[in-house]
Amino acid sequence: MKISKILAGMSAAAIVASMAMIPASAAGTKLNVSDDLAKIGRQTQDDLFAVFFNGDESEGAVNKDAISDLGAVYGASFTIKVDNNDWNTIGGGGSINFNSKSGGWNAKDWAGGSWVEDDKPKDTLCYTTEEEGTYVLEYLGDAPVFATTDGDADNYAAVGINNWAADLKGIDVVGMKVLGADGNVLFEAGSNKDKKEVQKKPVAEESSSGTDSTASGTESKKDDSKKDDKSSAAATSTAATSSKSGTTTTATSSAAASDNVATTGATAGLALAGVALAGAAIVISKRK
């Protein structure tokens, strides 16, 4: 076999090996949606759930008569349940989304557990509740999130929740509300909990006990390593929705895997490429 063919073959193998090291999916932990919410919404991918208040019924449930004036919508909240140990040590984050013909993809970021940073507040707040492991994620703005034209028959308008945390055991979405200008409820579904104070940084789990972390209303110190995990894991989430000839198609991509994971994969891939090329060099030297 010619030296050029040997080198080309080994280079191709190295490229394939490096590509295999990069994660194939960047999705976050699965959102487990309660049965009553699933009946009125759509889950186009594991880490995204949305309830449509206008749009094409051929693509899924649409609650067209649930809100009389979409121009009166100023926010929304979702009640979620999580494993509190994961929440307090791993943390979580994502966005509450308002997707419409007029405004496109309008995402309001949320953070919970160890991802909460007092010096970097989010538009969407994470509230504690009386029930351990249950939280309320709420966005309430000072302007309508939908235009009145979104109420037209050919337009669409949806309220959803996105999750970016890839390492949580799971997030159960059990309730939601659509809110008016004063926080008044325009639409409600599922099992919502009464919110308390805004969640602060949680106390780290005590290794000496098998119980959950203490209430997340108190502040605590975190390892710098957790900060690295948090910043690398919170990638961006984007989605585009198009409507053609009365048919609305929702396409969403969620980049939730950490930059560190991708970087590590790419680095490992390059390392494999180097090994493979080194092997090619050995073969060439032996054939001289």
C-alpha positions in Angstrom: 0.0 0.0 0.0 1.3 3.5 -0.9 2.4 5.8 1.9 -0.2 8.4 0.8 -3.0 5.9 1.1 -1.9 4.9 4.6 -1.7 8.5 5.7 -5.1 9.3 4.2 -6.7 6.3 5.8 -5.3 7.1 9.3 -6.3 10.7 9.0 -9.9 9.8 8.2 -10.0 7.4 11.1 -8.7 10.2 13.4 -11.4 12.6 12.2 -14.2 10.1 12.8 -12.9 9.3 16.3 -12.7 13.0 17.2 -16.3 13.6 16.0 -17.5 10.7 18.1 -16.2 12.3 21.2 -18.5 15.3 20.9 -22.0 14.8 22.6 -24.7 14.0 20.1 -27.4 15.7 22.1 -27.3 18.9 24.0 -30.8 18.6 25.6 -31.5 19.2 29.2 -33.0 16.8 31.7 -36.5 15.6 30.7 -39.4 17.7 31.8 -42.0 15.3 33.2 -45.3 17.0 32.5 -48.4 16.0 34.6 -51.2 14.3 32.7 -53.6 17.2 33.1 -51.1 19.6 31.6 -50.1 17.2 28.8 -53.7 17.2 27.6 -53.8 20.9 27.0 -50.2 21.4 25.8 -47.5 20.1 23.5 -44.1 18.6 24.3 -42.2 18.9 21.0 -39.0 17.7 22.7 -38.1 16.3 26.2 -36.9 19.6 27.7 -39.6 21.9 26.3 -43.3 22.1 27.1 -45.7 24.7 25.8 -49.4 25.6 26.0 -50.9 27.2 22.9 -53.6 29.8 23.2 -53.8 30.4 19.4 -52.6 28.5 16.4 -53.2 25.5 14.2 -55.2 22.8 16.0 -54.0 20.2 13.5 -50.6 20.3 15.2 -51.9 19.7 18.7 -54.0 21.2 21.5 -55.0 24.8 21.2 -56.8 26.6 24.1 -58.3 29.3 21.9 -61.1 30.4 24.2 -59.1 30.2 27.4 -57.9 33.9 27.3 -60.2 36.5 25.8 -57.5 39.1 25.2 -54.0 37.9 24.5 -52.9 41.6 24.6 -53.6 41.5 28.4 -50.9 38.8 29.1 -48.0 40.2 31.0 -46.4 37.0 32.4 -46.7 33.4 33.5 -45.7 31.0 36.2 -44.9 27.3 36.4 -45.0 25.1 39.4 -42.3 22.4 39.3 -41.1 19.6 41.6 -37.5 18.4 41.8 -35.2 16.2 43.8 -34.1 18.7 46.5 -30.7 17.2 46.9 -30.0 17.7 43.2 -31.5 21.1 43.2 -29.3 22.3 46.1 -26.1 20.8 44.9 -26.4 20.6 41.1 -28.8 23.4 40.5 -31.0 24.1 37.5 -32.0 26.7 35.0 -33.9 27.4 31.8 -36.5 29.9 30.6 -40.2 30.7 30.5 -41.1 31.4 26.9 -43.6 33.5 25.1 -43.7 32.3 21.5 -45.9 34.3 19.0 -46.3 35.5 15.5 -45.7 39.1 16.5 -42.8 38.7 19.0 -41.1 35.4 17.8 -39.2 33.6 20.5 -39.2 35.6 23.7 -37.4 33.7 26.5 -37.1 34.9 30.2 -34.3 33.0 31.9 -34.8 31.3 35.3 -32.3 29.8 37.7 -32.8 27.6 40.8 -30.9 25.9 43.5 -27.2 26.4 43.3 -27.5 28.3 40.0 -29.0 31.3 41.8 -26.7 34.2 41.8 -27.7 37.3 43.9 -25.4 39.5 41.8 -26.9 38.3 38.5 -30.7 38.3 39.0 -33.0 36.8 36.4 -36.2 38.2 34.9 -37.9 35.1 36.0 -37.9 34.5 39.8 -37.7 31.2 41.6 -40.0 31.2 44.6 -40.0 28.6 47.4 -43.3 27.0 48.6 -44.4 25.2 51.8 -43.7 21.8 50.1 -40.1 20.7 50.1 -38.7 20.3 46.5 -41.6 22.3 45.0 -40.9 25.7 43.5 -42.7 28.4 41.5 -41.0 29.9 38.5 -42.6 33.3 37.7 -42.1 36.0 35.1 -44.2 39.2 35.4 -43.2 42.0 33.1 -44.3 45.7 32.7 -45.5 45.2 29.1 -47.7 42.7 27.3 -45.9 39.7 25.9 -48.3 39.2 23.0 -49.7 41.7 20.5 -53.5 41.9 20.0 -52.9 40.7 16.5 -51.8 37.4 17.8 -55.5 36.7 18.5 -56.1 36.5 14.7 -57.0 33.1 13.3 -53.8 32.8 11.3 -51.5 33.6 14.1 -50.1 31.6 17.1 -49.3 32.4 20.7 -47.9 30.0 23.2 -46.5 30.0 26.8 -43.9 27.4 27.6 -41.1 26.3 29.9 -37.6 25.2 28.9 -35.0 23.4 30.9 -31.2 23.6 30.4 -29.9 21.5 33.3 -28.6 18.2 32.0 -27.6 16.5 35.3 -30.8 16.7 37.3 -32.8 13.5 37.9 -35.8 15.2 36.5 -38.1 18.2 36.6 -41.9 17.6 37.1 -44.0 20.3 35.7 -47.3 20.1 37.7 -49.0 23.5 37.3 -49.1 26.8 35.3 -50.7 30.2 35.3 -50.9 33.0 32.7 -50.8 36.4 34.4 -52.2 39.8 33.8 -50.6 43.2 34.4 -51.1 43.1 38.2 -50.3 39.4 38.5 -54.0 38.5 38.3 -54.6 35.0 36.9 -56.0 34.9 33.3 -55.6 31.2 33.0 -54.7 28.4 35.4 -54.2 24.6 35.0 -52.7 21.8 37.0 -51.6 21.8 40.6 -50.2 25.1 41.5 -48.6 25.9 44.9 -48.6 29.2 46.9 -45.3 30.9 46.5 -43.3 32.3 49.4 -40.1 34.3 49.3 -37.7 34.4 46.4 -35.3 31.5 46.6 -31.8 32.3 47.9 -28.6 30.3 47.6 -29.3 27.0 49.4 -27.3 25.5 52.2 -25.1 22.7 50.9 -26.2 19.2 51.8 -24.6 17.9 54.9 -22.6 14.8 54.1 -23.1 13.4 57.6 -26.8 13.0 57.2 -29.0 11.2 54.7 -31.6 14.0 54.7 -32.2 16.7 52.2 -30.5 20.1 52.4 -32.0 22.7 54.7 -34.5 25.2 53.4 -33.3 27.2 50.5 -34.3 30.5 52.0 -30.9 30.9 53.7 -27.7 31.7 52.0 -24.6 29.6 51.9 -21.1 29.4 50.5 -20.5 27.3 47.4 -17.4 25.6 46.1 -15.8 27.3 43.1 -16.2 24.1 41.2 -20.0 24.4 41.4 -19.7 27.9 39.9 -17.8 26.3 37.0 -20.4 23.6 36.6 -23.2 26.2 36.6 -21.7 28.6 34.1 -20.7 25.8 31.7 -24.0 24.0 31.9 -26.2 27.0 31.2 -26.1 27.2 27.4 -28.5 29.1 25.3 -31.9 27.9 24.1 -33.4 29.0 20.8 -36.5 28.2 18.9 -38.1 29.4 15.7 -41.8 29.1 14.7 -43.0 29.6 11.2 -46.5 29.8 9.8 -47.2 29.2 6.2 -50.6 29.0 4.5 -52.4 28.6 7.8 -50.1 25.8 9.0 -47.9 26.5 12.0 -44.7 24.4 12.5 -42.7 24.7 15.7 -39.0 23.8 15.5 -36.9 24.1 18.6 -33.3 23.5 19.5 -32.1 23.6 23.0 -28.3 23.9 23.6 -28.3 22.7 27.1 -25.1 20.7 27.4 -22.2 22.4 29.1 -19.4 24.2 27.1 -17.0 22.2 29.2 -18.4 18.9 28.0 -18.2 20.0 24.4 -14.7 21.4 24.9 -13.6 18.2 26.6 -15.0 16.1 23.9 -13.3 18.2 21.2 -10.0 18.1 23.1 -10.3 14.3 23.5 -11.1 14.0 19.8 -8.0 16.0 18.8 -6.0 13.8 21.1 -7.2 10.7 19.3 -6.5 12.4 16.0 -2.9 13.0 17.2 -2.5 9.4 18.2 -3.8 8.2 14.9 -1.5 10.5 12.9 1.4 9.3 15.1 0.5 5.8 14.2 0.6 6.7 10.5 4.0 8.2 11.0 5.3 4.9 12.5 3.9 2.9 9.6 5.6 5.3 7.1 8.9 5.1 8.9 8.8 1.3 8.9 8.2 1.1 5.2 11.2 3.3 4.4 
